[in-house]
Amino acid sequence: MQPNTHPDARQDTRATTPATTLRWASRALTRLWPARCRICQSWPCQTLCDPCVATFGQAPARCPRCAERLPAAAPVSLCTDCRQQPPPQAWTLAWGDYGYPWSFLLGRLKFGDDVGLARALGRLLAQTPGLAARLDAVDLIVALPLSPQRLARRGYNQSQLLAAALAAHLPPAHRRKLRPGLLDKPRHTPAQHELPRAQRLANVRHAYRVRDAQAVDGRRVLLVDDVMTTGATLQSAARTLLAAGAREVGALVLARA
């Protein structure tokens, strides 16, 4: 498969700004010194040390449709919300819960220019329970896009960085399924975390667009994002892909709130 060389697709990963140049220089310098665990601060070690991952990386029972955490004693089945009003995505996987330390680390990645975290978090994404069994049935891996305004302001799309880091830890046959730039977000919307729960669905309705409907038609698509809270963002993107002809849409997030 030829790489996607569309100029907009290249911009989906990062914008060309002075801040971007400084970030890449910082990443290059960081490689000269051993890493320190971002959680326990032990040194030298991996960016996220194995003991911390084992301590905080719980894998509770979750609803297979929306990844909502289920009570410990409950059988693994659809949650009440999904039985009453199922979301458009056929399934959702989450590596862990959105609490300490993952809320802090994702905040650093998303708002603190700490793009070096993407590689370590992508490794965890690749270890998400249930993902290996799903990947063979996935045709395309697509990251949730940012609007041009937010991409220009932030300088990079954290979900695209996570998707690329995830792909780097997958076998080559699955790695080639990554399609940056296939989905975009031409309409700028207020940040979801700034809105009440009831307004989030309306905020992102019709916000996404498929650039190449032929590439999506009849395909099974895996959407990758950093965090899932109400699910409004993923649901809007999933509906857009299904309307473009996707056969099925699944979702993968690092953390589920």
N, C-alpha and C positions, 0 to 999 in steps of 0.2 A: 504494500500500500504506500502510495506517495505521501509525504508529509503535507499537511495543510499549510500552504504558503500564502493564503489570503492575507493581505496586510492587516485587516481587522482582527484576524485570528492571532497574529503575532502580538497585537496590542492587548489581547485578552489576558496575557500573563503579566505584563508590567507596562507602564508608561515610561517614556523617555524623559526624565527630569533630572535636575541636579541631585535631588534626594535619592533617586534610583542609583545614580553613579556612586554616591557615598555608601549606600547599602551594600552594593556589590563589592566595593573596596573593603568594607568592614568584614564581609563574609570571607574574602580572600585572606585577610590578616588573621582571622579567627582560626584558620586551618594551620597556622604556624604553631599554635599552642594546643596542648591537650585540652579536651573538653571538661566542663564541670557540669554535674547533674543540675538541671534547672529546678529540681524539687528539693533535694536534700543538700545540695551544694558540695557534695563529695567530689574530690579531685585527686588524680585525673581519672576520668571514666567516660562513659557515653553521655550524650546530651540528656538522655533519660536513663538512669541506671536500672538494671534488672530488678533489684530489690524494691525500688519505688514503684515500678510498673506492677510488680506482683502485689504490693501492698494496696495500691489505689485502683488497680485495674480489675474491678469486679465485673462479672458477667452474669447479671441476674436474669431470671426468666422475663421475657418480653413478649408483647403482642406481636405476632409475625407480620401484621399489616402496617402498624404505625410505630413499633418499637417502644410503646409505652411500657414502663416497668410494671410487672404483675406482682401481686402479693406472693410472698415466698412459698406459701402452702398451696397456691392456686395452680391448676394444670395449665400447661402452655396452650393457650387458645386465644381467639380474638377477644380484645377488650370490649367493654360495653359500648363505647363510642363507635368502634369499627363495626360492631354487629348492627347498630342502629343506622349509622351513616358512614359507610366505608369510604376511605379516601381514594383518589384515582390511582395511586400507585399500588401495585399488586402486593408488594412486600417492602419492608424497611428493616435495615440492620443498623445497629449502633454499637460502637466499640465499648462505650461506657456511659456513665451518668454525667450530667453537666453539674459538677460540684468540684470542690478543691481536690486536686490541683489543676484539673483540666480547664475549668473556667478561667483560672489565672493564666495558664499557658496559651489558651486560645485567644484571650484578650491581648497577650503580648504579640502573638502572630498577627492578629487582625488589626490592632490599633497601635502597637508599639514598634512596628517596623522590624520585628524579630523574625525575619524570614528564614533564618537558619533552623528554626523549630520545625519547619514543614517536613524536613527529611525524617526526623525522629517520629513525628506524629503520623507521617505516611506509613512508616513501618508498622505502627500500631494498627492503623486502618487495615493493612493487609492481613492482620491477625484477627480481625473481627470474627467472632463466632458465627458460623453459618455462611461466611462469604465464599469459601472455597467450593462449597457445594452449589452455589449460585452462579459462579463465574462461567462455567461451561455453557450455560444457557443465555449468557449476555452477549450481544453483538457489538454494542457501542458503550463506551464509558465517557460520560459528559459531566463537566463541572458546572455548578451553578454560576452564571455570569454576573458581573456587576454592570451598572449603567455606566456610560462613558464619563459622566460627571464624577461618580464615586471612584472609578478607576483612575482618573486623572488626579484626583485629590489624594488617594491612598498610594498610588504608584504601582500596585500589583493586585491581583485577585487571589486572596488567600485560599479559596476553594480550588482554583486551578493549580496552585502550588501543591496543595494536598493531593489532588488527583494525579499530578505528575509524580509526586513522591510515592504514592500508592502503586502506580504503574511500574515504577523502578523496582519494586519488590515483588512483582508478579512474573510468572513465566513469560517468555517472549510471545507466545501465542495470545496471551491475554493483554500483554503490554501494547500490542498493536491495535487494540480496540479503542484506545484513548483518542478522542476526537475534540481537541481544543477548537473553540470558535464555532462549533456546530449550532450552539444555542446562544443567543445574545439577549440583551435587555435594553432595547432602545429608549424605553421610557424611564426617566428617573423617578424614584419614589422615596418618601421619607424612610429612614431606618426603622426596621420592624421593632427593635427594642424600645423605640421612643413612643410606640403607640399602644393603646389599650388592646387587650386580647380581641375584643369584638371588631376592631377596625382593621386588623391585620389581613384578613382575607380580602377585603375590599381594596386595601392599599396595593396589593400585588396582582390583582385581577387583570388579565390581558397585558401584563408587563413584559412578557417574554416573547421571543420570535425564533422560529427555526430558519436558519439560513439556507439549508439544503434539504427540502422535503423529500427528495428522491433518496437521499442517504438514510433517511429515517423510516421510510415506508416499509412496513412489514418487519421491522427490526425490534429487538428487545433491548431497551436502553437502561443503563444504570446511571442514575444521577448521584453526584458526589457533592456533599456540602460539609461545612464544619460543625454546625450546631442545628438541632431541630428543637423548636419550642412548641408552638401551636401547630406547626406543620404547614402553615399557610404558604410559605415560599415554595416548598417542595411540591405542594399540591398544584399551585399555579403553573409551575414549570412542567409537571407531569401532564396536566391537561393540555398544555400547548403541544407537547410531543405527541400525545395521543390524537389530538386533532389533526396533526400533520401526517398521521398514518402509522405511528409506532404501534407495534403489536402488543407490547407490554412495557411498563416502566416500573423499575424498582429503585430503591434509594439506599444510600449508604452515608452515614454521618459518623463523625468521631464521638460526639456527645449528644445525649438525649436529655432534655430538661424535663 
